[in-house]
């Protein structure tokens, strides 16, 4: 016989909710009320402590439903399918490799060419030789510098546009926004079935048993002769009233 699965820490709130509902049922409230307000509060605290101490025993009454619920929750529901290998997130501009290379290389090449042309042209001007070639190189240098500036600005705008698009779109392989496998209808139904079984077959029988063995805090009409509270669901035995007829007078029959 396999042991029931232990209660997961995430399911502790459901256990507390089942305990609270059980303590608020009419039969439990009626049994607690026979001890007075102060006695009922003290008894509720004792019952809560005992329920926490024996939580494994209580949850074992709904072990099958809990195991089915945990299987569905861990698998993400019946429609989860086989696990998929997550796709690593792509870097900004990964799909635009050639464009990114062009936006980076063109400004660098044109800027380097403009520097070379300007240096050669001004050096030839200083030396006084080949005046026409020097003017041509200086003009080409300034044109290259203008092209480098324009290409740099265009590349910067392109990179910013790609980055903005990447931030606005979810990464590949990620689930749609707002989807949560734990909130699937099948998982929610399994959770409700487990919580009802925990309340009906685990928590309420436990409280009935504890109240049946709990000493009463004071005399009340429902107390038994040994000072214990009667079990829930059973009526108290009928006691005949005492015979108050006086003794017969001597000589009378």
Beta strands, then each sheet from edge to edge (+ up, - down):
end
